[in-house]
């Protein structure tokens, strides 16, 4: 089982550069720090979120590459890797997938290999 972002999520993606001060700590660092974030779209289905965390002990960079799928492109990825998609739903709780879903959750399995090797 895994979940991925849908193309609907990419439609809401905004290219931007921002910075924030976190004097009481935050998600990326427990202590006081500054966060610089740069978000860019690289193709019709890939984006990058670059996060630089600057604290008194130094700086750390995070690069979050996100790929966005449709049910068809996700099923094709499974097939190419030798899996079968058993079920595609809208989220990990099992909500039905629809065009407004921001995620797609898939349950996939490898086909059984018989005695003949198939």
Secondary structure, DSSP 8 states (H G I E B T S, - for coil): -EEEEEHHHHHT---EEEEEEETT--SS-SSSEEEEEEEEE-SSSEEEEEEEEEETTEEEEEEEEEEEE-HHHHHHHHHHTTEEEEEEESSTT-----TT-SEEEEEEEE----TT--
